[in-house]
Amino acid sequence: MKTSFIKLIVLFTFLTLPYSSNAQTTSADNVSPSIYLKGVSSRLLAEIKQNKKELVTDTKLAEKLVRNNLLPAIDTQGFAKRTIGKKAWTSATDTQKTRFVNAFIQIVINSYAKGLALYDGQTFKFSDPILSKSGKYAQVRSSMAQTGSTPIVIDYKLSNKSGNWKIIDLTIEGVSMIKSYKSQFSPTLAKLGLEKFIIDLESKS
């Protein structure tokens, strides 16, 4: 499968999470993560369809849609923290943590904004969530239907510790997104050290 198409799938898995003001203020204890996903996906996909032609050439519009819809859906600090590991995160100063999270987020935005124009009517289905005993964590399986091809299965994990469901990891084709980024970051982090690693990341964001 082409890298760009994989990014499209991952992007839409993120983007079908809650993004409207109503979704963000609704108590996560009262609404299941699957209902969150089903409730907002049609509205968001309609927005993508409406701007499809513009998205082919307007990178700023694509980045805006990703920033507005992606960031509210994920635990950005927790996600970034896990990509560099507990040891590096613990040793980082507050300023370094902020710089790393910001650079990481920008790289994700730049990368996945390019996938918006690839959308071609794919549809998503969401299974009932599997909740932890505490009700603070959930796993949801979704599948992306493709014309003339086998549906692609995506599994993702969510947490509602903040009061709203936030994505903390997702797996596609058996590969964890966090582990994927961690495998990319680890060699450079080990070679350069934390500060130079952050500087390098900032230069690419």
Secondary structure, DSSP 8 states (H G I E B T S, - for coil): --HHHHHHHHHHHHHTS--SHHHHHS-TTTS-HHHHHHHHHHHHHHHHHHTHHHHHH-HHHHHHHHHHHHGGGB-HHHHHHHHH-HHHHHHS-HHHHHHHHHHHHHHHHHHHHTTGGG--S-EEEE---EE-TTSSEEEEEEEEEETTEEEEEEEEEEE-TTSS-EEEEEEETTEEHHHHHHHHHHHHHHHH-HHHHHHHHHHH-
